[in-house]
Each structure stands twice: as C-alpha cells, then as structure tokens.
Amino acid sequence: MEKAERESYLLYIFAKIIALSLPRSLAYAVAKFFALLHYRSSNWDREIVRYNLSPIVKDKEKIEQYTKEVFINFAYYLVDFFRHSRLNQAFIEKNVRISGREHFDKAIAQKKGVIVLSSHLGNYELDGAAISLLGYPVHVVVLPHNDPRVNNFFDNQRRLAGVNVIPTGRTIRRCFSVFKEGGAIGFLGDRDFSGTVLSVEMFSRIAPVPRGAAFFAVRTGAVIVPTFFVRENKKNYHLFFEEPIEFDKEGENAEEAIMKKYASVLEKYLKKYPEQWYMFEKYWSNIKK
C-alpha cells in the first residue's frame, strides 16, 4: 500500500511538471494519449463508465463514444488542475463564459451563507477556483487522501487558486462558522463519502446523493445555488449558476426535498454533458423506479 501511494504521489508530481512545462494545447495532447491508453487497457473502468451512462444515453453507439470522451475529458480536467498556479482573472475573462451570476450575487447578498452545490461534472475544481477569482471567497469540503503527501499536494493546488479547504473530519464546526460569516462553501452532490446518503430518482433509477448540503441548508438557512462548470470546447468553459433551491425549512422531509430538487437540475446537465461526468465507481441502484 505504501509503495502504491508513493508511486501515486510521484506520478502527480511528474504530471504537474509536464502540465506546467508545456503549452496548454500540447499538455492536452499528452494527456489525451494517456487517456486513450487507459481507456483501451482498463476493461473495468470502461465497463463502469458505460454502466453509469446507460440510463442517460439510450443509443449504444453513442454510449461507446461518450465513454471514450469521459476518459479524454477527465485527462483534460487534470491538466487544468495541475496548472492552477497559472490561473488568474485574465484566464477567466478569456476562457470562461458565465450564465446566471445574478443568482449567486442575490444569494450572497442575503448574508446567510451560500452552498455551492456541484457534481463530478465538467471541471469541478475549476468551479471553485473561478468563483474565487471572480471575487467571492470560497471554501470546499474535500475528502482527505490516505497519504499525507498526496493530500497536501491536492490541497496546495486548490489554495493556489484561492480556494480554502475544509477536510471532511472538520466539516460540521467549520461549516457552521463560515455560514455564520455569510461565506460560501462548495459541496459535490452526486457522490457520498460520509456514509449518510439520501435516495433520489434520476433517469428512472435510484441515485444515492450525499446528505451534507441539505443538512447545512436546513440548519443554517444557507442558500443553495446549483453550480456547474462545463467544457464548451477544448479551450473554453461555461460556468452556470442556477436559481437557488427553495424549500420548506419546517418540513419533516426538508433534506430529501432539497436533494430531489437538486437531482432534477443535475439530471438536466447530465443529459446535456454525459461525456463530462467523471464517475468511475458504479453509481446507480439496479432497482428501477
């Protein structure tokens, strides 16, 4: 295990050096080569991605096409993550189109705290980085890696872009503090790491979603803004701020109601950008609704 973790750490360091040493387009070309190698050599990962896409994409030929593109787009995502030290306001102005910013501004203005609820879609690391570069200090809740060196590597990459990190072990107390100050915290709403899940329906399947964002919204009054940062083409992105999720704070099933509403928004984006959903673990329940 220690050897594998050490190899992973050295691989990340090497990948960062390559990403920073080459122009972005050339770094993408190198990343694509290794992505296709991974796609062709890993039957397990390929089958998992196919399975996860199957409720979203009905055309079998398109499933295969999108499966391959998931590997490629994930490699591009990593290149941009390793290049966080190059991120600045000029990059955002040149490469990122923004829609719905007024929703985020309105949520911030309420001074109750904002929950930036995203998913493993597009470039979720750049999501937080872009929001920070737009002038909104943002925190993100992350799952610590087992290897402290790997964990420090990832956290440092996030801090390079002005993103503050909240490890899952310190989530509750720190989140309450940030929301009390009217700050913003990013959560991922499509994969659970804590073991406390809610079951919602997407694409006529049962989908497990983490409870965390809904838990804090109900208890703090923080405003939930679904946010997605997706790739439009090889160089450019589109940052979407959706309308805040409204819910009855007094309702017995408020948490479930929140995540059901979020699932309906996420479903729309998964349908439009299936080739950018980086879910490499079996997601759906076998039970159909």
VMD Tcl script that draws the C-alpha trace (Angstrom):
set ca {
  {0.00 0.00 0.00}
  {2.79 2.42 0.94}
  {4.56 1.69 -2.34}
  {1.37 2.33 -4.34}
  {0.74 5.62 -2.51}
  {4.33 6.70 -3.07}
  {4.02 5.89 -6.77}
  {0.78 7.88 -6.98}
  {2.42 10.88 -5.34}
  {5.40 10.76 -7.72}
  {3.02 10.40 -10.67}
  {1.12 13.54 -9.63}
  {4.39 15.48 -9.29}
  {5.53 14.29 -12.72}
  {2.15 15.14 -14.30}
  {2.26 18.63 -12.79}
  {5.74 19.23 -14.20}
  {4.57 18.18 -17.66}
  {1.40 20.30 -17.44}
  {3.36 23.39 -16.45}
  {6.29 22.84 -18.82}
  {4.21 22.57 -21.98}
  {1.73 24.95 -23.61}
  {-1.81 24.06 -22.57}
  {-2.70 22.63 -26.02}
  {0.38 20.39 -26.06}
  {-0.22 19.28 -22.48}
  {-3.73 18.30 -23.59}
  {-2.26 16.21 -26.43}
  {-0.04 14.30 -23.99}
  {-2.97 13.84 -21.60}
  {-5.18 12.54 -24.41}
  {-2.57 9.93 -25.34}
  {-2.51 8.52 -21.81}
  {-6.31 8.80 -21.51}
  {-6.80 6.64 -24.60}
  {-4.21 4.20 -23.27}
  {-6.18 3.96 -20.04}
  {-9.46 3.62 -21.94}
  {-8.17 0.70 -24.01}
  {-6.31 -1.10 -21.23}
  {-8.77 -0.90 -18.34}
  {-11.79 -3.09 -19.03}
  {-13.09 -2.50 -15.52}
  {-13.11 1.31 -15.69}
  {-14.54 1.22 -19.19}
  {-17.42 -1.01 -18.13}
  {-18.16 1.12 -15.06}
  {-18.41 4.29 -17.17}
  {-20.64 2.50 -19.70}
  {-22.89 1.30 -16.90}
  {-23.18 4.78 -15.40}
  {-24.01 6.32 -18.77}
  {-26.56 3.67 -19.75}
  {-29.62 5.32 -18.10}
  {-28.62 8.69 -19.59}
  {-27.72 7.71 -23.16}
  {-30.03 5.27 -24.93}
  {-28.08 4.94 -28.18}
  {-25.47 2.15 -27.72}
  {-23.11 3.62 -30.28}
  {-23.21 6.98 -28.53}
  {-22.58 5.31 -25.17}
  {-19.30 3.96 -26.54}
  {-18.38 7.34 -27.98}
  {-19.21 9.17 -24.76}
  {-17.38 6.57 -22.68}
  {-14.17 7.27 -24.56}
  {-14.75 11.02 -24.26}
  {-15.16 10.71 -20.48}
  {-11.59 9.40 -20.25}
  {-10.28 12.16 -22.51}
  {-12.15 14.98 -20.79}
  {-11.05 13.73 -17.39}
  {-7.44 13.91 -18.57}
  {-8.02 17.50 -19.74}
  {-9.56 18.28 -16.35}
  {-6.39 17.04 -14.64}
  {-4.18 19.18 -16.87}
  {-6.06 22.31 -15.85}
  {-6.00 21.26 -12.20}
  {-2.21 20.83 -12.33}
  {-1.96 24.29 -13.91}
  {-3.77 26.09 -11.07}
  {-0.69 28.23 -10.44}
  {-1.33 29.83 -13.85}
  {-4.93 30.73 -13.11}
  {-5.79 34.40 -12.89}
  {-8.53 36.86 -13.71}
  {-7.32 37.12 -17.31}
  {-7.79 33.36 -17.80}
  {-11.37 33.58 -16.56}
  {-12.17 36.56 -18.78}
  {-10.66 34.86 -21.85}
  {-11.78 31.26 -21.40}
  {-14.93 31.20 -19.25}
  {-18.45 32.23 -20.21}
  {-20.73 32.90 -17.24}
  {-24.50 32.49 -17.02}
  {-26.77 33.24 -14.07}
  {-24.29 35.20 -11.99}
  {-27.17 37.29 -10.71}
  {-28.46 34.21 -8.83}
  {-25.18 33.92 -6.96}
  {-25.00 37.64 -6.24}
  {-28.53 37.58 -4.86}
  {-27.69 34.61 -2.64}
  {-24.52 36.27 -1.32}
  {-26.45 39.47 -0.60}
  {-28.71 37.62 1.85}
  {-25.68 37.11 4.15}
  {-26.93 33.73 5.32}
  {-24.11 31.82 3.66}
  {-24.16 30.11 0.28}
  {-23.91 26.42 -0.56}
  {-22.33 25.99 -3.99}
  {-23.74 22.59 -4.93}
  {-21.98 20.96 -7.87}
  {-21.07 17.46 -9.05}
  {-18.28 15.44 -10.68}
  {-19.21 17.06 -13.97}
  {-17.00 19.20 -16.20}
  {-14.21 20.75 -14.16}
  {-15.48 20.92 -10.59}
  {-12.07 22.01 -9.26}
  {-12.05 24.98 -11.62}
  {-15.58 25.71 -10.47}
  {-14.40 26.76 -7.03}
  {-11.28 28.41 -8.42}
  {-13.27 30.52 -10.89}
  {-15.73 31.64 -8.21}
  {-12.80 32.67 -6.03}
  {-11.17 34.59 -8.89}
  {-14.48 36.36 -9.51}
  {-14.08 37.89 -6.08}
  {-16.12 35.54 -3.89}
  {-14.00 33.82 -1.20}
  {-15.00 30.16 -1.31}
  {-14.33 27.06 0.76}
  {-14.71 23.47 -0.44}
  {-15.42 20.32 1.52}
  {-12.98 17.60 0.45}
  {-12.23 14.00 1.38}
  {-8.64 13.74 2.65}
  {-6.35 11.26 0.91}
  {-4.74 8.48 2.93}
  {-1.23 9.58 2.02}
  {-0.44 12.97 3.66}
  {1.85 13.89 0.74}
  {-0.92 13.32 -1.80}
  {-3.37 15.16 0.43}
  {-1.05 18.16 0.76}
  {-0.44 18.15 -2.99}
  {-4.15 18.41 -3.81}
  {-4.89 20.94 -1.08}
  {-1.99 23.13 -2.20}
  {-3.27 23.08 -5.78}
  {-6.63 24.32 -4.53}
  {-5.07 27.05 -2.40}
  {-3.06 28.26 -5.40}
  {-6.39 29.28 -6.92}
  {-7.61 30.94 -3.73}
  {-9.83 28.07 -2.60}
  {-9.95 27.28 1.13}
  {-10.12 23.60 2.09}
  {-12.34 22.04 4.74}
  {-11.42 18.36 5.34}
  {-14.40 16.08 5.97}
  {-13.21 15.37 9.51}
  {-13.71 19.02 10.48}
  {-16.76 19.72 8.36}
  {-19.55 20.48 10.84}
  {-17.93 23.05 13.11}
  {-16.05 24.83 10.30}
  {-19.09 24.98 8.01}
  {-21.29 26.49 10.70}
  {-18.62 29.13 11.25}
  {-18.31 30.00 7.54}
  {-22.07 30.23 7.03}
  {-22.41 32.43 10.12}
  {-19.97 34.84 8.44}
  {-22.02 34.77 5.22}
  {-19.37 32.82 3.32}
  {-19.67 30.27 0.50}
  {-18.87 26.56 0.68}
  {-18.74 24.12 -2.21}
  {-20.18 20.62 -1.94}
  {-20.40 17.83 -4.51}
  {-23.92 16.46 -4.70}
  {-23.56 13.27 -6.69}
  {-21.23 11.05 -4.67}
  {-21.18 10.32 -0.95}
  {-18.04 9.85 1.14}
  {-19.59 10.07 4.60}
  {-21.97 7.12 4.54}
  {-25.06 9.28 5.08}
  {-26.96 9.21 1.81}
  {-30.40 10.11 0.58}
  {-32.00 8.20 -2.28}
  {-33.50 10.22 -5.12}
  {-34.72 9.44 -8.60}
  {-32.82 10.33 -11.76}
  {-33.37 8.83 -15.20}
  {-35.88 6.38 -13.67}
  {-33.14 4.94 -11.46}
  {-32.36 5.23 -7.78}
  {-29.39 7.53 -7.22}
  {-27.56 7.88 -3.89}
  {-26.76 11.51 -3.07}
  {-24.87 12.88 -0.07}
  {-26.89 14.50 2.65}
  {-24.35 17.17 3.67}
  {-25.52 20.18 1.65}
  {-29.16 19.67 2.64}
  {-28.17 19.13 6.29}
  {-26.47 22.52 6.47}
  {-29.13 24.33 4.46}
  {-31.88 23.22 6.82}
  {-29.93 24.06 9.96}
  {-28.28 27.33 8.95}
  {-30.59 28.83 6.34}
  {-27.68 28.96 3.87}
  {-28.86 29.46 0.28}
  {-28.25 26.53 -2.11}
  {-27.10 27.55 -5.59}
  {-26.59 24.62 -8.02}
  {-23.44 25.45 -9.97}
  {-21.78 23.66 -12.90}
  {-18.53 24.35 -14.71}
  {-18.58 22.50 -18.04}
  {-16.28 22.39 -21.04}
  {-17.67 24.02 -24.18}
  {-14.74 23.05 -26.39}
  {-11.10 22.17 -25.98}
  {-10.12 25.56 -24.56}
  {-13.24 27.19 -23.18}
  {-15.63 26.62 -20.31}
  {-19.12 27.71 -19.31}
  {-19.90 28.47 -15.67}
  {-23.60 28.10 -14.84}
  {-25.25 29.46 -11.69}
  {-28.75 28.03 -11.44}
  {-31.62 29.55 -9.48}
  {-31.40 28.88 -5.73}
  {-33.25 25.82 -4.47}
  {-36.29 26.82 -2.43}
  {-37.52 24.54 0.34}
  {-39.74 24.49 3.40}
  {-37.35 24.64 6.33}
  {-40.05 23.45 8.70}
  {-40.97 20.36 6.70}
  {-40.19 16.94 8.13}
  {-38.56 15.82 4.90}
  {-36.81 19.08 4.01}
  {-33.46 17.42 3.33}
  {-34.94 14.90 0.95}
  {-36.97 17.62 -0.79}
  {-33.81 19.69 -1.32}
  {-31.86 16.83 -2.87}
  {-34.79 15.83 -5.08}
  {-34.83 19.36 -6.49}
  {-31.09 19.28 -6.96}
  {-31.37 15.89 -8.71}
  {-33.78 17.36 -11.25}
  {-31.24 20.09 -12.06}
  {-28.34 17.64 -12.20}
  {-30.36 15.37 -14.49}
  {-30.64 18.21 -17.00}
  {-26.88 18.74 -17.05}
  {-26.02 15.03 -17.21}
  {-28.33 14.69 -20.20}
  {-26.60 17.59 -21.95}
  {-23.00 16.75 -20.98}
  {-22.81 12.97 -20.38}
  {-19.25 12.86 -21.76}
  {-18.10 15.09 -18.89}
  {-19.40 13.07 -15.94}
  {-16.38 11.58 -14.17}
  {-17.97 8.79 -12.20}
  {-15.58 5.84 -12.10}
  {-17.47 3.85 -9.48}
  {-20.74 2.02 -10.03}
  {-23.41 4.60 -9.29}
  {-26.97 3.54 -9.94}
  {-29.03 1.11 -7.94}
  {-30.16 -1.88 -10.00}
  {-33.69 -1.11 -8.91}
  {-35.64 0.95 -11.43}
  {-38.41 3.30 -10.42}
}
mol new
graphics top color blue
foreach p $ca { graphics top sphere $p radius 0.5 }
foreach p [lrange $ca 0 end-1] q [lrange $ca 1 end] { graphics top cylinder $p $q radius 0.2 }
display resetview
